[in-house]
Structure formats: structure tokens, C-alpha cells
């Protein structure tokens, strides 16, 4: 409900007031996922892996530039590895001749997991926000995003009120009672709390990281940064995706423009959540969107964007 979305957050930094992060614990249990699955109707076209919808080629090509510019940062979970295994019916990147190429991340089993999604106030087009999003995907964290596009009437004022500054990104982690500004500080906190404390080189180069993030987003200019009038959903949408995917990027732009709160179920390469979605839908493909407000679910970026526009734009 909206009341839960607007629950009081932590001040800049305060002592922990809720349960500590659990080691290896998922944010959304399989039982919860199964219950929700029964209520969702899959709509839209049959998903086609790596296929680009008609008229979307230029858009997807420009959205792929950040992956190249950032050397894949945010596309692979910490401790990523690939192995060739026998066909066991589970999700795999490639398969053939009775063998499968399995992507895994052994590191995640030893990392603490937040019991509830971390909240991030941020927006597309901000290089400092992108840095934090890359960290979220590397750590395979689920996050409640409250998009703050320019002139957005909801989450931008809320962030200013809670944090006291007109700055982004702004993070609130009710699992530990911590809230903070500054992308480098947030990234360090996330890796210390939910990782092994070792920030990847690509995220700790100071101004060089910020500059490369800014350059990476140039082909998409200010897409996702300006508010499009919309009606807020009662419950956050649930979005499965990851930062390095161009198909996911264009969906995130629309979510941000419409200021739609959404829980991102991060699923970069090596994420165990790829298997979870595979079990629920018989396939894995990102982006994938679930809307508990309408009971609809769908694959395919072009279809998701059209659905968001038709359902929530005013």
C-alpha cells in the first residue's frame, strides 16, 4: 500500500533498530513467490531471446553503449564463474548435445542478505546513481527503487524531507537503521554489509568512475531523467533485470520517467534468481515485469514499456 511506501525512514545515520542482515537469506521467499505467481496472468508476445522489436533497433543499440563503456560492470554477480555440466533440466546460458553452460556465483553463499529490500532514491541520467546501481547488481541485492526524475512530485520531495539535502542517490537500509548520501559511501557500505568488503576496481576509481559512467549514458542523453505525469500504483511493481542489459535499461528509463516505485529483483549473470524465474515461468529472460496492482506479468522490453505507458501515464 502507499502507506507502506511512505513509512518513516532512518535519519542520515542511526543505530540499528531492526533485524540484522541474514546470511544467505533471500528477500522474497519461494513460498511468497509461488503465491504471487498464482495471481499473475502472463500477457504480451511470446518472449524471444536477444530479439529486438521492430523499430527498436536504434534505441537498443544506444542503450547497449554503457555496457561497453563500463566494461560490463553491473552485468556479473560477484564471484561469477562458468562451467560445463550435464543437462539437468535447470536454467543455463547455453545448451546442446546433452550439455549445458552453467553460470554461478559461489561468493553469494557466504554473503549477508538483507531481510527486506534496501530503498534507493535515484534517477536515470545521474552517473553517481549508476555507480550505485552497478554495485547493487554485483552484490545481487533486491532494492526498492523510488525514482526521482526532475520535477517528480512524490519521491524527490520525500527524499529531500527525509535526508535534508537535495542530493542523489540517497539510500535507506531499514535492516541496519542506516541512511546516507554520497555514491562512494553507499557503495562502500553495501560491500562491507552485504559483500566481502572488497569494492571492484571499476567502482573505486573516484572521478574516473563518475566520468566513465557519465560518458556511458551520453547516447541516451536525458532519457529517464524528466518526469512524465502519472498515477502511482498502490503497490510497487516487481521488476526483474540488471544494469548492463540494454533491454532492461530502456524499461528502467520508463519506470523512472513515470516515477513508478518498483522492487528490482537483481538478476545479473551468475544470480541464483535466474533459476528462480526459470522455475516460475519455464524460462529466464530479462526484463520481466510483475504488476500486483493489475495481476499482470510480461516479458519483452517493448511490451513492458507500452504497458507502463498505457496503464500509468496520464
Helices and strands as residue ranges (DSSP letters): H 2-5, E 22-23, H 30-39, E 41-42, H 57-69, E 80-86, E 94-96, E 99-105, G 106-110, E 112-113, E 118-122, H 127-138, E 142-147, H 155-163, E 170-173, E 178-180, H 183-194, G 201-203, H 207-216, G 218-220, E 237-241, H 246-257, E 262-266, H 273-281, E 288-291, E 296-299, H 301-312
